[in-house]
Amino acid sequence: MSRSGPAVLLEDYGAGPRLAELEAAPPGPGEILVEVEAATVCGTDVHIARGTFARLARLPLVMGHEGCGRIVELGPGARADAAGAPLALGDLIVWAHNWCGACYYCAVARQPTLCANTMGYGWGPYGGRLNGTFSRYLHVAAASRVLRVPGGVSPALASSSTCALRTVMHALDRLPPIRFGHTAVVLGAGPVGLYAAAAATAAGAHQTVLIGAPANRLAAAESWGLTARIDIDGTSPAERVEAVRQLTSGRGADLVLECAGPPGAFSEGVEMVRKGGTLMVIGQAHGELVPVDTTGLKVRQITVASTLSADISHFRDALCFLERHGQRFGFSRAMASETYPLERVGEALDAMAAGREIKPVIDPKLTDRQ
């Protein structure tokens, strides 16, 4: 059965994204065709639209890399999700990037997020397969692993977990467990930072400090029981470092999760972490060189780790976290912002870029009702 529907196509950075009617061909072997229930906007989508990642993205492309959808057609051989649950028409699923499974990083190093052969959803190129979530339909590649979404998790919330939260889960997987006596500092109050603060708190950190801006994003975590929420708009880096030291008897944080992005966040994180502590780099994506006192890192025996993307195990951790803790943290209110039809994707991207909203939601089916 042949289908077609609207999709947000980016063909030229100067012209920007446009709405196009694209055919959704029947799925091939191992593929799954889904109707996108919800897609969410990430800061990365803003960068892709502006050409910041022109060396990585391949035009033309269907925009959007966060999303979840309902199965409308299963290709030959697509029978179960990554947890072994059988798949059926109408199931709400999420999907990981299509790591090849055969390169050195996938097969030997067992680090699929470093796969040499993948081209993730929302990064292009569009060549007849709908591989971006800002679209009515999407082809889930045969190499992608999928998971059914738990019944208590909304499509918008599930979508928000497919980048921000699964990346946090990957970061925590690369670290020793958070201990009950630990102080965790999160730099950045965007979706990644908010999810990181919630995850550190749920993991049992004695103190969790969230540092970022704007004020509306900090306010989203008001009821989470965090030790402190510090607005960078009204404080200097030195004041923020001193605030962390005062909370830790002068030592600094056991763990700093950098989820902010700007170069200065890395330097600030180094100053905040205690001797022997760990700085986990999640948000840095600016392409600039940051000066580092390597002697100071050695003398203070600081561990610097980093992470990128996630594999399907981290998607499962993210969904389980939402199912178990979603109500506790009020994620449906905190993480899902205004809902936009595909025609207004430009407005959603602008709202994300300006920090007016935490996680704009795209509902491709709104197009049919206007």
Secondary structure, DSSP 8 states (H G I E B T S, - for coil): --EEEEEEEE--TTT--EEEEEEE----TT-EEEEEEEEE--HHHHHHHHTTTTTT--SSEE---EEEEEEEEE-TT--B-TTS-B--TT-EEEE-----SSSIIIIIS--GGG-SS---TTS---SSS---SSBSEEEE-TT--EEE--TTS-HHHHHHIIIIIHHHHHHHHTS----TT-EEEEE--SHHHHHHHHHHHHTT-SEEEEEES-HHHHHTTTTS--SEEEEGGG--HHHHHHHHHHHTTTS-EEEEEE-S-SHHHHHHHHHHEEEEEEEEE-S--S-------HHHHHHTT-EEEE--S--HHHHHHHHHHHHHHHHHHTHHHHT---EE-GGGHHHHHHHHHHTS-SS-EE-GGGGGG-
